[in-house]
Every structure is written in C-alpha cells, then in structure tokens.
C-alpha cells in the first residue's frame, strides 16, 4: 500500500514502511542520545570547580614576594 503524505511524497504503509520508520526512529533516538551526552559533557566542564592546592598557593605567595622585593629594590635607590 502506498499513500501520499501532506508534502506529496509517497509513504509506504506496509511492513517495509513500518520497518523503515522503526529504523529511522532508532537512528534519531541514537543521534539525540549522543547530542545529550555531548551537551552534558559541555555543561559538566562549564560548571566544574577548579581548585588549587595549598602548595600552589604557597608557590604563588613566594613568587609574589620575590616580585615585590625586585620592585622595591629597583624603586628604592
């Protein structure tokens, strides 16, 4: 059996048409699941917290102190 859809194209309503519709549905379902996974990964990366360790903070303080000493040494002649 063949019938026309609203856009004028032929639609197979027999077993082959049903099977093709099911395959297309599964394909779209898979594509949607993959897109949701990618979106979730983007969201996780965006919302993930970054943290610094105590050693990182100490190293930054040390660098800042050295920089301040260099600035003070060059300014105070």
NORMOKA-V264706 format. One record per residue. N is the residue number from 0. RES is the residue in one small letter. SS is DSSP state (hx for helix, st for strand, lp for the rest). Layout:
# NORMOKA-V264706
((N,RES,SS) (N,RES,SS))
This chain:
# NORMOKA-V264706
((0,x,lp) (1,x,st) (2,x,st) (3,x,st) (4,x,lp) (5,x,lp) (6,x,lp) (7,x,lp) (8,x,lp) (9,x,st) (10,x,st) (11,x,st) (12,x,lp) (13,x,lp) (14,x,hx) (15,x,hx) (16,x,hx) (17,x,hx) (18,x,hx) (19,x,hx) (20,x,hx) (21,x,hx) (22,x,hx) (23,x,hx) (24,x,hx) (25,x,hx) (26,x,hx) (27,x,hx) (28,x,hx) (29,x,hx) (30,x,hx) (31,x,hx) (32,x,hx) (33,x,hx) (34,x,hx) (35,x,hx) (36,x,hx) (37,x,hx) (38,x,hx) (39,x,hx) (40,x,hx) (41,x,hx) (42,x,hx) (43,x,hx) (44,x,hx) (45,x,hx) (46,x,hx) (47,x,lp) (48,x,lp) (49,x,lp) (50,x,lp) (51,x,lp) (52,x,lp) (53,x,hx) (54,x,hx) (55,x,hx) (56,x,hx) (57,x,hx) (58,x,hx) (59,x,hx) (60,x,hx) (61,x,hx) (62,x,hx) (63,x,hx) (64,x,hx) (65,x,hx) (66,x,hx) (67,x,hx) (68,x,hx) (69,x,hx) (70,x,hx) (71,x,hx) (72,x,hx) (73,x,hx) (74,x,hx) (75,x,lp) (76,x,lp))
